[in-house]
């Protein structure tokens, strides 16, 4: 079962922002608010446990991130490290990217 099935009934009203959120900050929350204001979509914060460019998060770190995002919808993933993988896992759901994520994605390294 996909984790996203929790949102299946309102799939057209959410977008997903991916990251480690270490820590979540005004930029993350500002993006979430802008997506809600401009597109009427609630942002789900996806906490990436195994990012390709950083160390794997421990259970304790994941729980701490979830606590820091209290009041927002959250989900965790392990085996979708790249944005392309994430897009395949959540077909039809908009991916929300911050400028830092976009720069990393476009970096030829």
N, C-alpha and C positions, 0 to 999 in steps of 0.2 A: 504494500500500500504506500502510495506517495504521501509525504507529510502534507502536501498542499491540498489533499482531499478534504482537510478540515475546512477549507474555504471554498469548496466546489460550488456551493449554492450562491456565492457572491463573487465568483471569479471575475466578473466584469467590473467590479468596484475596487479592486486592489491592484497595487503595484508592489514590486519587491526591490528593496535596496539590500545589496550584499556587502558584507564586510566583517571585520573583526571588532570594530567599535571599541577601540582601546585608547581612550574611553570614548563613549558617544559624546558628541559635542554639539554646539549651536549649529554648525554646518549641517550635520546629519538631521537634526530636528527641523532646521529651516527648509531643507529639501523636502522632508516629509510634509510640512505644512504647505509648501508651494505646490506639490503634486495634488494635495487635497483641494487647495483653493482653485488651481487652474484646470484640473481634470476631474475633480470629484472622486478621486481614488484615495483610499487609505493605504498607507505604506506599511508593509510587513517587513520588519527588520530580520533578515536572514543572517545568522551568525555562522560564519564559515569556520569549521573546526580544523580543517586541513588545507589551508591556503597554499598555493604552489610557491609563493615567494617568501613565506615566513614559517616559523616553527608551528607544529601542531599544538592546539590548545588542550589543556587538561580539563577534566570534568569540573574542577574547582574554578578554573578560569571561565569556562562556559557559563557556569551558574552565576558568577560575578557579573558577567556581561548581561545576562538575562535580568539580573537585579537592577543594573544601571539603566536598563531600557524598560523598567516597570511602567505600566500605563500604556504601552504600545504592544501591538501584536508582534510576536517573535517566533522564529523557527530556527532549527539547527540543521546543518547539512555536513556530511563527511566526504562523500565520494563525488562531489561536483566541484572540483577546484577551479575550473575555468568558466568564464562567462558563457562560452558556447555550450558547455555542459549544463549550466544552469538554465539557459534558454530552452534546451531540449527537455529538461525535467519539468519545466513549467510552461508548456506551449500556450501561446496566446496571452500570456500575462506580461505586461510591460516591465522591463528591467529599469530600475532607477539607478543612475550612476552619478557619483560625485566627480568633480574635476580631477582629483588625485587618481581615482580609479581609471578615468579616461586616459590620463597621461601614461599610466603604467601599461595600459592595454595597447597604446600606440607606440610605446618604446620598442625599437627594433631588437633590443637585447632580449 
